[in-house]
Amino acid sequence: MLCCNGFEHQPPHADGRCGNGRDGVKKVWYGHAPSLLCRTGTANDVSALPPPRYKKHGKQMASPWFVVQQRPSARLTLYCVPHAGRGASLYFPWRAVMPDWIELRAIQLPGREGRRAEPPMTRIAAIADGLTQAMLPLADRPYAFFGHSMGALIAFETARNLRRLGAPPPRALVLSGRRAPHIVDHDTPIHVLSDDDFVAAICARYNGIPQIILEQPDMMRMLLPVMRADIEAIETYAYRDEPPLAEPFFIYGGRDDAQMAPGHIAGWQSLTRQPRAPRLFDGGHFYLQDARDALVAALAADLSAIVTSPDGALTAN
Protein backbone atom coordinates (compact mmCIF):
# COMPACT_ATOMS: atom_id res chain seq x y z
CA MET A 1 0.00 0.00 0.00
CA LEU A 2 1.06 3.60 -0.43
CA CYS A 3 2.44 5.22 2.68
CA CYS A 4 2.59 8.87 3.74
CA ASN A 5 5.52 9.54 1.43
CA GLY A 6 4.05 7.86 -1.63
CA PHE A 7 6.04 4.67 -1.54
CA GLU A 8 5.14 1.12 -0.68
CA HIS A 9 5.63 0.53 3.03
CA GLN A 10 4.28 -1.57 5.84
CA PRO A 11 0.69 -0.78 6.96
CA PRO A 12 0.39 2.35 9.14
CA HIS A 13 0.14 2.22 12.90
CA ALA A 14 -3.14 2.94 14.65
CA ASP A 15 -2.07 6.54 15.31
CA GLY A 16 -1.46 7.14 11.62
CA ARG A 17 2.33 6.99 11.70
CA CYS A 18 4.10 5.19 8.90
CA GLY A 19 4.39 1.48 9.59
CA ASN A 20 7.92 1.23 8.23
CA GLY A 21 10.12 -0.39 10.82
CA ARG A 22 8.07 -3.51 11.49
CA ASP A 23 9.17 -7.06 10.73
CA GLY A 24 12.46 -6.59 12.56
CA VAL A 25 13.71 -3.81 10.31
CA LYS A 26 15.13 -0.90 12.24
CA LYS A 27 14.81 2.69 11.08
CA VAL A 28 18.40 3.79 11.47
CA TRP A 29 18.19 7.31 10.07
CA TYR A 30 18.26 10.32 12.36
CA GLY A 31 18.41 14.08 12.17
CA HIS A 32 19.70 15.91 9.13
CA ALA A 33 22.90 15.00 7.31
CA PRO A 34 25.19 17.90 6.40
CA SER A 35 24.76 19.17 2.86
CA LEU A 36 27.64 18.09 0.64
CA LEU A 37 26.77 20.60 -2.05
CA CYS A 38 28.05 23.53 0.06
CA ARG A 39 31.51 22.14 0.64
CA THR A 40 34.65 23.38 -1.03
CA GLY A 41 36.86 21.34 -3.30
CA THR A 42 36.32 19.53 -6.56
CA ALA A 43 33.45 17.21 -7.32
CA ASN A 44 35.45 14.14 -6.33
CA ASP A 45 37.57 15.67 -3.56
CA VAL A 46 36.52 13.34 -0.76
CA SER A 47 39.04 14.89 1.63
CA ALA A 48 36.97 18.09 1.62
CA LEU A 49 34.01 16.33 3.20
CA PRO A 50 33.11 16.66 6.87
CA PRO A 51 33.53 13.47 8.88
CA PRO A 52 30.47 11.19 8.99
CA ARG A 53 28.08 11.67 11.91
CA TYR A 54 26.77 8.61 13.68
CA LYS A 55 24.31 7.99 16.44
CA LYS A 56 24.46 5.16 18.93
CA HIS A 57 21.74 2.58 18.20
CA GLY A 58 22.01 -0.28 20.67
CA LYS A 59 25.51 -1.66 20.28
CA GLN A 60 25.95 -0.37 16.74
CA MET A 61 26.48 3.03 15.20
CA ALA A 62 23.56 4.05 13.00
CA SER A 63 23.81 6.26 9.94
CA PRO A 64 20.97 8.02 8.09
CA TRP A 65 22.27 6.48 4.88
CA PHE A 66 21.26 2.91 5.74
CA VAL A 67 18.11 0.98 6.54
CA VAL A 68 19.29 -2.33 7.89
CA GLN A 69 17.83 -5.77 8.22
CA GLN A 70 20.28 -6.97 10.83
CA ARG A 71 21.68 -10.47 10.37
CA PRO A 72 24.69 -10.77 12.68
CA SER A 73 25.64 -14.19 11.30
CA ALA A 74 25.56 -13.07 7.64
CA ARG A 75 28.77 -13.56 5.69
CA LEU A 76 28.22 -10.68 3.27
CA THR A 77 26.54 -7.29 3.46
CA LEU A 78 24.74 -6.17 0.29
CA TYR A 79 24.33 -2.39 -0.04
CA CYS A 80 21.43 -1.65 -2.40
CA VAL A 81 21.18 1.78 -4.03
CA PRO A 82 17.77 2.82 -5.40
CA HIS A 83 16.91 4.27 -8.78
CA ALA A 84 15.76 7.84 -9.38
CA GLY A 85 12.68 8.91 -7.44
CA ARG A 86 12.79 6.06 -4.95
CA GLY A 87 14.21 5.39 -1.52
CA ALA A 88 15.32 2.49 0.61
CA SER A 89 11.81 0.99 0.64
CA LEU A 90 12.36 -0.14 -2.95
CA TYR A 91 14.33 -3.06 -1.54
CA PHE A 92 12.13 -3.98 1.42
CA PRO A 93 10.29 -6.75 -0.52
CA TRP A 94 13.64 -8.47 -1.07
CA ARG A 95 13.92 -9.24 2.64
CA ALA A 96 11.47 -12.15 2.36
CA VAL A 97 13.54 -14.00 -0.25
CA MET A 98 17.12 -12.94 0.50
CA PRO A 99 19.20 -15.88 1.78
CA ASP A 100 20.24 -15.77 5.42
CA TRP A 101 23.94 -15.41 4.62
CA ILE A 102 23.35 -11.98 3.05
CA GLU A 103 22.52 -8.91 5.16
CA LEU A 104 20.63 -6.35 3.10
CA ARG A 105 21.37 -2.69 3.78
CA ALA A 106 19.17 -0.42 1.69
CA ILE A 107 20.65 2.99 0.94
CA GLN A 108 18.50 5.95 1.98
CA LEU A 109 19.31 9.02 -0.11
CA PRO A 110 18.58 12.56 1.13
CA GLY A 111 15.20 14.08 0.31
CA ARG A 112 12.97 11.01 0.57
CA GLU A 113 11.23 8.76 3.08
CA GLY A 114 13.01 9.01 6.44
CA ARG A 115 15.25 11.80 5.10
CA ARG A 116 12.57 13.82 3.35
CA ALA A 117 13.31 16.91 5.51
CA GLU A 118 16.72 17.15 3.80
CA PRO A 119 17.17 18.68 0.35
CA PRO A 120 17.82 16.11 -2.38
CA MET A 121 21.23 16.21 -4.00
CA THR A 122 21.58 17.07 -7.66
CA ARG A 123 25.02 15.67 -8.48
CA ILE A 124 26.10 12.02 -8.59
CA ALA A 125 29.55 12.98 -7.27
CA ALA A 126 28.07 14.62 -4.17
CA ILE A 127 25.81 11.63 -3.47
CA ALA A 128 28.73 9.23 -3.87
CA ASP A 129 30.88 11.39 -1.60
CA GLY A 130 28.28 11.28 1.16
CA LEU A 131 27.79 7.53 0.81
CA THR A 132 31.55 7.03 0.79
CA GLN A 133 31.93 8.77 4.13
CA ALA A 134 29.11 6.67 5.58
CA MET A 135 30.74 3.49 4.26
CA LEU A 136 34.22 4.08 5.64
CA PRO A 137 33.56 2.76 9.18
CA LEU A 138 31.81 -0.30 7.74
CA ALA A 139 34.07 -1.36 4.88
CA ASP A 140 36.13 -3.78 6.98
CA ARG A 141 33.27 -6.29 6.77
CA PRO A 142 32.85 -8.20 3.47
CA TYR A 143 30.33 -6.35 1.31
CA ALA A 144 29.03 -5.85 -2.21
CA PHE A 145 26.97 -3.21 -4.00
CA PHE A 146 23.76 -3.51 -6.00
CA GLY A 147 22.59 -0.41 -7.83
CA HIS A 148 19.78 0.04 -10.32
CA SER A 149 19.80 2.80 -12.95
CA MET A 150 20.92 5.98 -11.11
CA GLY A 151 21.90 3.64 -8.27
CA ALA A 152 24.38 1.88 -10.55
CA LEU A 153 26.21 5.16 -11.15
CA ILE A 154 26.24 5.92 -7.41
CA ALA A 155 27.55 2.44 -6.54
CA PHE A 156 30.25 2.67 -9.22
CA GLU A 157 31.46 6.12 -8.14
CA THR A 158 31.37 5.15 -4.47
CA ALA A 159 33.56 2.13 -5.19
CA ARG A 160 36.03 4.39 -7.00
CA ASN A 161 36.02 6.84 -4.07
CA LEU A 162 36.78 4.01 -1.65
CA ARG A 163 39.69 2.92 -3.83
CA ARG A 164 41.15 6.43 -3.80
CA LEU A 165 41.00 6.42 -0.01
CA GLY A 166 42.62 3.00 0.29
CA ALA A 167 39.55 1.52 2.00
CA PRO A 168 38.69 -2.18 1.72
CA PRO A 169 36.93 -2.59 -1.64
CA PRO A 170 33.58 -4.25 -2.28
CA ARG A 171 33.85 -7.89 -3.24
CA ALA A 172 31.61 -7.30 -6.26
CA LEU A 173 29.45 -4.68 -7.98
CA VAL A 174 26.07 -5.70 -9.37
CA LEU A 175 25.12 -2.92 -11.79
CA SER A 176 21.60 -2.94 -13.16
CA GLY A 177 19.58 -1.08 -15.76
CA ARG A 178 22.18 1.50 -16.72
CA ARG A 179 24.44 2.03 -19.71
CA ALA A 180 28.16 2.16 -18.95
CA PRO A 181 29.05 5.60 -17.55
CA HIS A 182 31.49 6.58 -20.28
CA ILE A 183 28.96 5.99 -23.07
CA VAL A 184 27.53 9.33 -24.11
CA ASP A 185 23.83 9.83 -23.39
CA HIS A 186 22.21 11.44 -26.44
CA ASP A 187 18.78 11.83 -24.84
CA THR A 188 17.50 15.40 -24.59
CA PRO A 189 17.80 16.71 -20.99
CA ILE A 190 14.44 16.90 -19.27
CA HIS A 191 15.21 18.15 -15.76
CA VAL A 192 14.83 21.76 -16.93
CA LEU A 193 11.29 21.26 -18.29
CA SER A 194 8.11 22.57 -16.71
CA ASP A 195 6.40 20.24 -14.25
CA ASP A 196 3.81 19.02 -16.77
CA ASP A 197 6.37 18.47 -19.51
CA PHE A 198 8.79 16.84 -17.09
CA VAL A 199 6.18 14.34 -15.90
CA ALA A 200 5.17 13.58 -19.48
CA ALA A 201 8.82 12.99 -20.43
CA ILE A 202 9.39 10.68 -17.45
CA CYS A 203 6.33 8.64 -18.41
CA ALA A 204 7.33 8.46 -22.06
CA ARG A 205 10.99 7.64 -21.47
CA TYR A 206 10.82 5.33 -18.46
CA ASN A 207 7.15 4.55 -17.82
CA GLY A 208 8.31 5.34 -14.32
CA ILE A 209 5.32 6.83 -12.46
CA PRO A 210 2.42 4.57 -11.46
CA GLN A 211 -1.00 5.75 -12.62
CA ILE A 212 -2.27 5.81 -9.03
CA ILE A 213 0.40 8.44 -8.21
CA LEU A 214 -0.28 10.48 -11.36
CA GLU A 215 -3.90 10.79 -10.25
CA GLN A 216 -2.97 12.37 -6.90
CA PRO A 217 -1.86 16.01 -7.37
CA ASP A 218 -0.75 16.41 -3.75
CA MET A 219 1.41 13.31 -4.02
CA MET A 220 2.93 14.52 -7.28
CA ARG A 221 3.79 17.90 -5.76
CA MET A 222 5.65 16.10 -2.99
CA LEU A 223 7.50 13.69 -5.28
CA LEU A 224 8.44 16.05 -8.11
CA PRO A 225 11.36 17.80 -6.36
CA VAL A 226 13.08 14.48 -5.64
CA MET A 227 12.42 13.13 -9.12
CA ARG A 228 13.68 16.33 -10.76
CA ALA A 229 16.81 16.41 -8.57
CA ASP A 230 17.60 12.78 -9.37
CA ILE A 231 17.15 13.27 -13.11
CA GLU A 232 19.36 16.36 -12.91
CA ALA A 233 22.00 14.26 -11.15
CA ILE A 234 21.88 11.71 -13.98
CA GLU A 235 21.88 14.28 -16.78
CA THR A 236 24.77 16.32 -15.36
CA TYR A 237 26.95 13.32 -14.54
CA ALA A 238 30.40 13.51 -16.11
CA TYR A 239 32.53 10.38 -16.26
CA ARG A 240 36.21 10.73 -15.42
CA ASP A 241 38.63 8.18 -16.81
CA GLU A 242 40.45 6.02 -14.25
CA PRO A 243 42.03 2.55 -14.29
CA PRO A 244 39.56 -0.36 -14.14
CA LEU A 245 38.39 -1.51 -10.74
CA ALA A 246 39.73 -4.83 -9.46
CA GLU A 247 36.41 -6.23 -8.25
CA PRO A 248 34.13 -8.23 -10.55
CA PHE A 249 31.13 -6.58 -12.21
CA PHE A 250 27.85 -8.42 -12.66
CA ILE A 251 25.66 -6.57 -15.17
CA TYR A 252 21.88 -7.04 -14.92
CA GLY A 253 19.04 -5.61 -16.96
CA GLY A 254 15.68 -6.05 -18.64
CA ARG A 255 15.60 -7.54 -22.11
CA ASP A 256 13.33 -4.76 -23.34
CA ASP A 257 15.31 -1.92 -21.75
CA ALA A 258 16.99 0.45 -24.21
CA GLN A 259 19.66 1.10 -21.56
CA MET A 260 20.82 -2.49 -21.97
CA ALA A 261 21.80 -2.53 -25.65
CA PRO A 262 24.76 -4.86 -26.28
CA GLY A 263 27.20 -1.97 -26.64
CA HIS A 264 26.00 -0.43 -23.40
CA ILE A 265 26.62 -3.67 -21.54
CA ALA A 266 30.03 -4.23 -23.14
CA GLY A 267 31.07 -0.78 -21.99
CA TRP A 268 30.88 -1.83 -18.35
CA GLN A 269 33.20 -4.76 -19.00
CA SER A 270 36.07 -2.41 -19.83
CA LEU A 271 35.80 -0.75 -16.38
CA THR A 272 36.65 -3.88 -14.37
CA ARG A 273 39.55 -6.30 -14.41
CA GLN A 274 37.07 -9.12 -13.75
CA PRO A 275 34.13 -8.91 -16.16
CA ARG A 276 31.31 -11.40 -15.80
CA ALA A 277 28.70 -12.55 -18.28
CA PRO A 278 25.61 -10.26 -18.11
CA ARG A 279 22.20 -11.46 -16.98
CA LEU A 280 19.04 -10.27 -18.73
CA PHE A 281 15.56 -10.70 -17.25
CA ASP A 282 12.09 -10.47 -18.75
CA GLY A 283 10.84 -6.89 -18.71
CA GLY A 284 11.91 -3.33 -19.39
CA HIS A 285 13.75 -0.71 -17.36
CA PHE A 286 11.89 -1.57 -14.15
CA TYR A 287 12.15 -5.34 -14.57
CA LEU A 288 13.19 -5.70 -10.92
CA GLN A 289 9.64 -4.96 -9.76
CA ASP A 290 8.15 -7.99 -11.51
CA ALA A 291 11.17 -10.29 -11.52
CA ARG A 292 12.02 -10.03 -7.82
CA ASP A 293 12.37 -13.74 -7.11
CA ALA A 294 14.42 -14.44 -10.24
CA LEU A 295 16.60 -11.39 -9.59
CA VAL A 296 17.33 -12.26 -5.95
CA ALA A 297 18.05 -15.86 -6.92
CA ALA A 298 20.55 -14.63 -9.52
CA LEU A 299 22.12 -12.31 -6.95
CA ALA A 300 22.50 -15.16 -4.50
CA ALA A 301 24.06 -17.38 -7.16
CA ASP A 302 26.52 -14.74 -8.34
CA LEU A 303 27.50 -13.60 -4.85
CA SER A 304 27.81 -17.17 -3.56
CA ALA A 305 30.46 -17.72 -6.21
CA ILE A 306 32.73 -15.35 -4.29
CA VAL A 307 31.99 -16.86 -0.88
CA THR A 308 34.54 -19.59 -0.34
CA SER A 309 34.34 -20.54 3.33
CA PRO A 310 31.78 -20.67 6.16
CA ASP A 311 33.63 -17.96 8.10
CA GLY A 312 32.91 -15.41 5.38
CA ALA A 313 36.30 -15.30 3.67
CA LEU A 314 35.76 -14.10 0.14
CA THR A 315 37.64 -14.14 -3.09
CA ALA A 316 36.86 -13.35 -6.72
CA ASN A 317 37.08 -16.60 -8.65
Summary of the structure (lengths in Angstrom):
residues: 317
radius of gyration: 18.5
end to end distance: 41.5
largest distance: 54.3
contacts: 984
relative contact order: 0.13
helix: 34%
strand: 17%
